[in-house]
Amino acid sequence: MKKFTVIFLVAAVLVSFAFLSGCSKDSGTIKIGVAGAHSGDLASYGIPSVKAAELVVEDWNANGGVLGKQIELVVEDDVCKPEVATNTAAKLVGEEVVAVIGHICSGATKAALGIYKDSDIICISPSATNPPLTQSGDYPNFYRTIAPDDAQARLEVDFATQTLGFKKLAVLHDKGDYGKGLAEFAKAMIESDGVAEIVLYEGITVGAVDYSAVLNKVKNSGAEAIIYGGYHPEASKLVGQMRKKGMDTVFISDDGVKDDTFIKVAGEYAEGVYATGPMDTSSNTLTMAANKAHQDKYGEDPGAFFLNAYAATTAILNAIEKAGSTDYDALTKALQSEYVDTTLGSISFDNKGDAIGVGFSVFQVQNGVYVEIQ
Amino acid sequence: MNSTYFIELFLGGLTRGSIYALIALGYTMVYGIIQLINFAHGEIYMIGAFTALIVSGALAFTGLDPVLIFLIAAVVAVVWSASYGITMEKIAYKPLRKAPRLSALISAIGMSMFLQNYVLLAQTSDFQPFPELIPDLAFLDPVSNIMNTTQFIILVTTAVVMILFTLLIRYTRIGKAMRATAQDKIMAQLVGINVNRVIMFTFLIGSSTAAIGGVLISSHVGQINFYIGFIAGIKAFVAAVLGGIGSIPGAVLGSFVLGLTESFGTGYISSDYEDVFAFAFLIIILIFRPSGLLGKPTKKKV
């Protein structure tokens, strides 16, 4: 008897859910999904995006919504797990969302994308940096407001081979995930570009007392510049010992070196070193307004990817308005042709889905400070 | 391969070897006298470097000649580190002298962690820039691409320290007492040697050389943090074992072999495997000579 009661209750719950969701259809709103990790270990990466989307939507709704309709957010948790993300995506499709802000983690994003693609739903991630998501071309419905993992390597390689015109490059790394990952991207790009030659590709030992052997090797290889993937303690040792040896090889590195500690430790030897780092948008008026809105509402500074999610939400709402409809093809066209002012500056998207105007700049140490090179 | 490249790698290897040798001496001496592997030795080296940094920072405002500042900083570092070494022996090792050897070893590891964390709290975990106080020597200018001033000074200092050391152990009373204590502690006591003083002196000398190493290497590398003692200490320990722990010429030889292996391994094969060469070499040597290059095999009486 008990069994039947349970089955009945479950059935009743399911029916009532179906009824509820049935109710919310045709309610005359435009629905935007927000998916990501909202609970679990990685919740701190996902929650700020929800807050960002809410702030943007409140703002737009107060000004009359979009296409004359109010905007409604549908927030779904994927706990950053690919197997959960497919369910999350299916739910959002069932809710008939027009577009999705998310997901947060690259793995979960990839799992969900196939489902959105089949239903012609646009997906803009504020944080999924895995390069193939856009570059493979498998997901024409995918966009992101963050630079992919290999963007720094791309920028370093272009800067070395095109801006500075070097033909012989040495690529060094610290054997760590971050440094080696970047070095591998840089190596693959230099090889496929065919403009310059890699004369040396090596990993160095973190914390070693002396790098003179590997620097002698760099000198012997005739490299004009070193592209280094890693963090500032080794970079300052390398640069210091190199300059003391009288080597004037150009040193180009990454975000891990674009840190004031590097200048403090390397001192005068830091002069002239190039490093890539995220573009500075903190003085942008929209950015300041978004941060202030968050402060006012929640009494604290925003968390990870807040600005990226803010920009993503702004971009999709702008595209809906410019396209004049929620049609997939019209939205695609609007996203790829219109520039929109966001918290990350004025951005648009290329035909693979990566944001134009979002990413990294090259900085150079000049008189003891990092200066952005235009 | 051209010969300049070979010479560069050779000199680079010698510098590394000298650095290891200055630290390895302390390991091997302490082991020779009380059969203790003093794992906190690397920390004494690190404290030497920090003392020099603090002293030179304080003196920087006096407008003294950088060379003079360097010398004062080095002397203070040596005295300070030596007092740390002696205190460490009094607190952590002396009460355990009759205990099993393993207890003293654990005590040494504890001391190492204590000192590391003490410096971490007293200073920061960030890397600190170490001032360049040694001026470039003019006569090295033509060869500055092969050997720079700090490298030269490291090589010369190590050589001088080695010679003084050998003289001290061979020809002085305390040296004789040290050798006697190393051979047989009880017998040495019977003939009137104050073994406790000899052990204290060993720690004093060992800590002083480590401090000299700390100051020189920090000037060469230009940065220090609380963790430098651990990595340098491990490498120096390997060098001491390679040469035969307990043997002073062995520690020096082992350090140079290790430094040169790393330098040539990096230069001619790949720096990815720098540590692999060092440790593979250690294993090969220990297979054929289990007590190290110059170590004497221990005979057990049955």
Contacts between the chains, C-beta under 8 A, distances in Angstrom:
chain1	res1	chain2	res2	distance
A	175	B	272	6.9
A	202	B	270	5.9
A	202	B	271	4.7
A	202	B	272	6.1
A	203	B	270	7.9
A	203	B	271	6.4
A	203	B	272	4.2
A	204	B	271	5.4
A	204	B	274	7.8
A	205	B	271	7.0
A	205	B	274	4.9
A	205	B	275	5.9
A	207	B	227	7.4
A	207	B	228	7.6
A	207	B	231	4.4
A	208	B	231	7.5
A	208	B	274	7.0
A	209	B	16	6.6
A	209	B	19	5.4
A	209	B	217	5.9
A	209	B	220	7.8
A	209	B	221	6.4
A	209	B	231	7.6
A	209	B	232	5.9
A	209	B	235	7.5
A	210	B	12	7.0
A	210	B	15	6.3
A	210	B	16	5.3
A	210	B	19	7.0
A	210	B	220	7.0
A	210	B	221	7.1
A	212	B	8	7.6
A	212	B	12	3.9
A	212	B	15	6.9
A	212	B	16	8.0
A	212	B	151	7.6
A	212	B	263	7.7
A	213	B	9	5.9
A	213	B	12	5.0
A	213	B	13	7.3
A	213	B	262	7.0
A	213	B	263	4.5
A	213	B	264	7.9
A	213	B	266	3.9
A	213	B	267	5.1
A	213	B	271	6.9
A	213	B	274	7.9
A	214	B	266	5.5
A	214	B	271	4.5
A	216	B	5	6.5
A	216	B	8	4.4
A	216	B	9	5.9
A	216	B	12	6.3
A	216	B	267	6.2
A	217	B	266	6.9
A	217	B	267	5.7
A	217	B	271	7.3
A	219	B	8	8.0
A	219	B	145	7.7
A	220	B	2	7.9
A	220	B	5	5.0
A	232	B	127	7.8
A	233	B	127	5.2
A	233	B	223	6.8
A	233	B	225	7.8
A	236	B	127	7.4
A	236	B	222	7.2
A	236	B	223	6.1
A	237	B	221	5.9
A	237	B	222	7.1
A	237	B	223	6.7
A	240	B	221	7.6
A	240	B	222	4.6
A	240	B	223	7.9
A	241	B	221	7.7
A	244	B	148	5.0
A	244	B	150	7.5
A	245	B	144	7.2
A	245	B	145	5.9
A	245	B	148	6.2
A	246	B	144	5.2
A	246	B	145	5.0
A	247	B	145	7.7
A	261	B	126	6.2
A	261	B	127	6.7
A	264	B	129	6.0
A	265	B	127	5.1
A	265	B	128	7.4
A	265	B	129	4.6
A	265	B	222	7.2
A	265	B	223	4.8
A	266	B	129	7.7
A	266	B	222	7.5
A	267	B	129	5.8
A	267	B	132	8.0
A	267	B	222	7.5
A	269	B	222	7.9
